[in-house]
Amino acid sequence: MARLWLSLLTLTICVLAPVSSHPLVERAGPTLPTQDSFYYVPDDIEQYPPGAILRERKPPAPIAAFGLLKANLKDSRQIFYRTTDSFGRATATVLTVLVPHNPDYTKLLSYQIAEDAPTVDCAPSYALQLASATGGFLGTIITQAEILLIQAALEQGWIIISPDHQGSKAAFCANELAGHAILDGIRAALLSSDTTGISKDPAIALWGYSGGSITSARAAELQPSYAPELKILGMAIGGTEPNIANVINDANKGPAAGLLPSGFLGLGNEYPVVEDAINANLKPEHRQAWAKVETQCLLANGLDFAFKDVAGMINDLPALLAQPNISQVIAENNMGYRGVPKMPVFLYKGVFDEVSAVKDTDDIYEHYCARGASIQYVRDALAEHGIAAITPAPKALLFLKDVLNGRKQPQGCSRKTVVSSLLDPDVARILPATILRALLDLIGKPIGPLAVG
């Protein structure tokens, strides 16, 4: 997973290195969420309905690219709102609202960032701020890298919301909780019109990659029953990891092995039965390394555990996963558990994905389609997990543009394998301008569509 945004990071480093005429702002650093009372869940949380706004503020520090360069936005807000955990109990989390210049307040995109860490100090609402930092090498840099995709969406004029979908306990892999948080984040955004300007009845869409894709999918599965009033017009998801047990096998001893301790500890933050099982079965010689995971973000954990036999650090992990109470938790958080998306879906995946085998995404595609979903599925033949975060992204953006503009999408399902999504004529048409705008955004250009007239 540490390779997720390697190409984006390489591009950015190449761009930032020569930009000596644009000095970096002094890194004062916002307060960590664990030390910030804005993030604290009140004792009377049960009194509020899902989506209710409890607190709202300007971010303590400006939104920034890679925590270094201020993003030139029209406005940004943080909203602390009520949501629901995996057991139906009231809790709360934070939503970041980003408003571009020349905004279209009738278009709302919920972008789910892949946090993938078991500490709330890695939350997107914190990581997107100037000078954010936390334990481990480069802190929240992987999360910050997703600002490039967010900026591409902001350039369309859309209002972007990004929830801390792992919740107040940083429950990575607790996708039931995350689905609720995403839907309630949209509810909160619709209630924020007086301060954010968001239309009370906007066109709504979802987008997420990797850890942000599986949570987006759970939100789509839950929407008909949990938030039927929300009119979500489409969803773009890529790098999906539909089956948690299979990810344990696929990622172990590989470059993404660091996801495993983060995932176990994240589930343990939400499910006491998982926490107790890990505490009872983690081998003593690995306890110190696992304790460190709870103080670090995605990249540091990825580097610490890359290519290690993480599964072997737990006594008889196959038997542990087969226990009924543990296997039930895993099943409840797999894609497809809560039904199928009712909105059109653009699904993309690298054939050589090393985090989750492409077969699992093929299987969830078949599962959804057999139950009436409408999905356009594109498989990038030459891509692994990191490359597939980038090459199909322009196609996902075009899909989202169509659905937010009300363009009718095909009914039913289609699947194709391409050499590279970059060879798609539509992508080739928009890619140069998209890259140019992204680079200009990094050095201070007002983010948003050009004003006409």
N, C-alpha and C positions, 0 to 999 in steps of 0.2 A: 504494500500500500504506500510505502515511502516513495515509490516510483510514480504514484498517481499523477502528479503534476510536474514530472521531471522536464518535459518539453516546455511547459509554460515557464518554469523557473529559469531554464537555460535562456529562453528568449528574453525574459525580463532582465536577467543579469547582464546580457549583452547590451540591452537598451540603457539600463541605468548606469553602467560603468562610465560611459563617456559624458554623461549629463552633468558635468561639473558646474555649469552655469545655473543649474537649478538646485540650490543647496538643500540638503536634507534638514527637516525641522528637528530641533533638539528633542530627544526622546525623554519626555517627562514621565510618561506612563500612567494610564488610568488605573484605578483601584481594582484589584482582582475581585471577581464575583464572590468568592468565599469571604471577602472582607467588606463587601459593599451591601449595605442594608436594603438597597433597591431590589436585590434578588431574594430577600427573605420572604418565605411564604407565611402569611399571617395565620394566627390561630383560628380566626373566624372565616377561613376560606370557604367553608361549606355554605355560607350565607349567599354566595354569589353564583349567578348562572354561568354556564360555560361561555367563554368569550368575553366576559365582563372585564372592563379595564379597571385595574386596581391602582396603578401608578403610571405616570408618563413623564418623560423628560427628553431634553436634548442629550445625545451621548456626551459623556464627560470629556471625551477627546474626539477630534474630528475623525470621520471615516477616512481610511487611508489605504492605498495600494501597498501590500506587503508590509504594513505597519510603518512605512517610511514616508511616502509622499501623499499629501492631502488630496483626496478626491474632490474635485470641483463640482459639488452638487448644489441644487437649489435648496434642499432641506434634508434633514434626517431626524428621526425620532426613535426612542426606545419606549416600548409599551410592555408593562408587566400585567399579565392577564391570567384569568382563571381557566384551567383546563381539567382534564380527567386522567388519572393514572391507569395502569393495566387492570386494576381491580374495581374500577368504577368509583374511586374515591376522588374528591376534589383536591387539586394541587394547582400550581401556577408556574409560569415560565415567562421568558422575555421574547419579544418580537422586535426586530430592527426594521424600520421603514426608511426606504431610500427614495428620494424624489429628484428626478433629473431636471435640468433646465428645459423649458418649453414642454412641460409634462402633459400627458393625456390622462386625466384623472379617472377616465372611464375604462382604463386598461390596468388590470392588477395581476401580477405574476408572483406566486409564492415560490421562491427558490430555496430548496433545501440543501444546505451545505453539509458536506461529509465531515462531521466533527470527529467521530471514531476514537474517542478517548473517554476514560471513566472518571474524569474530574471536571466539574463545572467551570474551572478556571480555563478550560479550552473552548468555552462556548462561543459560537459565532458572534453574538452581540458584543463580546469582549474582543475577540480576535480581529474584527473588522476595524478596530479603532487604531489611531495613530499611537505608535510606540507600545502596542500591546506585547507582552512577553510573559512566558511562564516557564516552568522547569523543563530542562532538556534542550538539546541542540536546536537552535533556530526557532524555539518556542512554537508559535501557532502558524508558522510559515505555510504549511500545506493548506490549512483552512483559508489563509489569506490569498492563496493563489487563485481561489475560485472567484475572486473579485474581477478577474478578466472576463469570465463568462457573464457575471452580473453586469459589468459595464456594457457588454454587447447588448444586453436586454435593455438597460437604461438608455442606450443610444436610440432605441425605438420610441422613446418617450413614455414607456410604461412605468408605473409605480411598482417598485420591487419590495416585497416583504420577505424577511428571512427569519423563521422561528428558531429558537433554541429547542429543537424538537426532542432532544434527549432529556429535557426537563430539569428540574431543580436538583436532581440527584445524579445527573450525567449518566443516565441508564442506557448506554450504548447497547444496541441489539434488542432493546425492549420496544419493538415496533408498534405494538398496540398503543402504548403511551404516546409514541411519536405521531402516529396517525391522528390521535385526538388533538395533540398539540398543534399540528398543522391546520386542521379544520378550525379549531378555536382561534388560532392566529388570524385566519381569514375573517372570522366573526369579529374579532377585536379591531381589525383594520377597518371594517365597515362601520364600526361604532366610533371611529376616530376622525370622522369627516371634519369636525370643527377645527382640529389642529393640523391634520395632514392634508386636507382637501380631497381625500379619496371619495369618489362617487359612492352614494349609498346603494347603487345597483350597477356595479361595474361588470365588464367581461372579465372572467377569472380563469387562470390556467396554472398548472403546476410544472416544475422542472427540477430534476435532481439527478446527480450522477453518483454511482457507487453507494456509499452509505446514505446519500441523499435520495437515491432512487428507490431503495426498499421502503424507506419511510414515506415517500410520496405515494408509492403503490398501496401501502396500507391505508393512507388517507383516502385514496380513491376507492378502495374496497369498503371502507367504513362510511363513506359519505351518504349513501342512500338511507342508512339507518341512523347514523349519529348526527348528521347535519343535512337533512334533506332539503332545507331551504336554500342552500348554497348552489348557485348555478355555475358549476365548473365546466368549462367548454372543452378542455383538452389537457393532456398530460404528456410531457416528454421525459423519458427516463432511459438511462444508459448505464452500462457496467453493473447490471443487476446481480445480486447474490441471493437467489430465491430460496436456497436450502441451507440453513445454518450448519447442519451436521456435515454436509458435503464440503462446505467451505473449510471446516476444520481439517478434513482430509486433504483438500486441494492446496491450502495455504501452508500447512505444516511443513517445516524444513525448507521452505521457499522464501523468496524475497519479501512476501507479505505475512510471514509468520507472526510478526508483531501484532497483527490484528487479533490473534487468539487470546492472549492474556487480557487485552483491552476488552474483548467481547465477553469473556467469562466474568471479569470484574464488573463490567457494565450491567450485565444481566443480574449479577449479584446485588447491585445497588437497588434493583427493583424487586427482585424475587429472593426472599430470605432462604428458600430451599436451595437455590443455586449458591448463594454466599456460604451457607453451612457446608455444602458438599465440597466446595473448593477449599475452605478452611480445613476440612477433615482429611482431604486427600492430596493436597499440594505437598510435594516432597520437601523436607526441611531445608535442604541445600539451595532451594530456589525461592524461598520465601522473601528474602531481602530484595531480589531482583523484581519480584512481582509487586512488592510494596512500592518500589520506585515507579512502577507503571501508573499508580494512582496519583502521582505528582507531575506527570509529563503528558505532552500532547502527541499527536499522531506520528510526526517524523522521528522524534527521539525514541519512542517505543518501537517504531519500525526498525530503526538502526540497531537498537539493543538486542532485538530478537531475530533479526534477519538470518534465514537459513538454519535456524536452530530447531531441534526436536521439542517443540513446546508441548505437544501431546504427551511426550515421555516424561514431562515434569510432574504429571499428575498420576497418581497410582491407578492403574487399570482404567484408563479413561473410557475405553469402549464399554466396559461394564457399568461405569458411572452414567454414561449417556443413555444406556439402555434401561436405567431405573425408571419406572412409570412416572414419577413426579418430575424428573428431569426431562425425560423425552416429551412430556406434555408441554412444558415450558418452551422447549425448542420448537415443537410443532405450532404452538400458538403464535409464534413470531416469524414463521415462514411466510413467504408470499403465497397468496391464494387461500389462506386460512379463513378470511372473512368474506369471500365472494370474489366478484370480478368488477373491474372498473366499468362504469356506465358511460363515461365520456370517451371520445376518440383518444387513442394512444399512439405516440411515436416511440418505438422501442429500438435501441441500438446497442450493439455488443461486439467486442473484438473476438474473433475466432480463437485467438491464442491467449485469451484472458487467463492469467495465472492465479488469480484470486478465487475465481469461481468458474468452473468449466462451462463452455458455451452450451453444452448439453442441458445444463440446468435451466438456462434461459430459453432454450428451445422447448423444454418441457413446460415451463410456465406459460409460454406463448400458446402452446397447444391446449393447456388447461383452461386458460382464459377464453380462447377462441371457441372451444367446445361448449362453452357456457354463455355464448352470445356477445362477447366483447368485439370491438372494432379496433384492430391493431395494424399499424404499418411497421413491420419489423425489418431492420437492416442489419446485416452481419458484415463487419469489415474483415476481409479475408487475411490481411497482413497485420492486423492490430492486436496488441496485447492490452492490458488494463490501462496503462498510462496513455498510449497512443489513441485508444478509443475514447478517451475523455475529450480529445481535441478534434480528431478528423471528422466525426459526424456532427459536431456541435453546430456548425453553420446550418446543416439540414434540420436539426432540431429547432433552431431559431426560426427558420422559414416556416416550419410546421406551426410553431406557437404564434407567429405573426398571422398566419391564415386563420387559426381558430379564434384569436382575439379580435380579428376583423370580421368574424362571422361567416367566413367561407366554409361551406359545407364540406365535410370530409367523407371519404368512401365508407360505406357500410361493409362489415365483414372484415376479414383478415387477409393480409398479403405478406409474403416473406421473400426476401432476396438477399443473396450474398454478392457483395461487390469487392473488387480489388482494393479500392479505397474510396471512401465517401468524398474525398477531395477531388476526385475525377468527375463527380456529378456536375453537369453543366450549370445547374442553379447555384451550386456552391462556388464554382469557379467564377460566376458572375459577381457574387457579393463578397468573396473572401478578401481580395486586396483592400477594398475600402474598409472592411471590418477590422483588419489588422492595423491599417493606418490609424483609424480612429482610436483603437485600443492603445497604441503607442503614444498618440497625442494626449489621450486621457491621463496616461502615466506622468506626463510632464506638465499637467495643469490645464489642459483644454477644458472649457465648460462641458460637462457630460450631459448629453441629450441631443435631440435632433436640432438641426439648424432651423432658426426662425425664418419664416417665409414672409416677405413683404416688409 
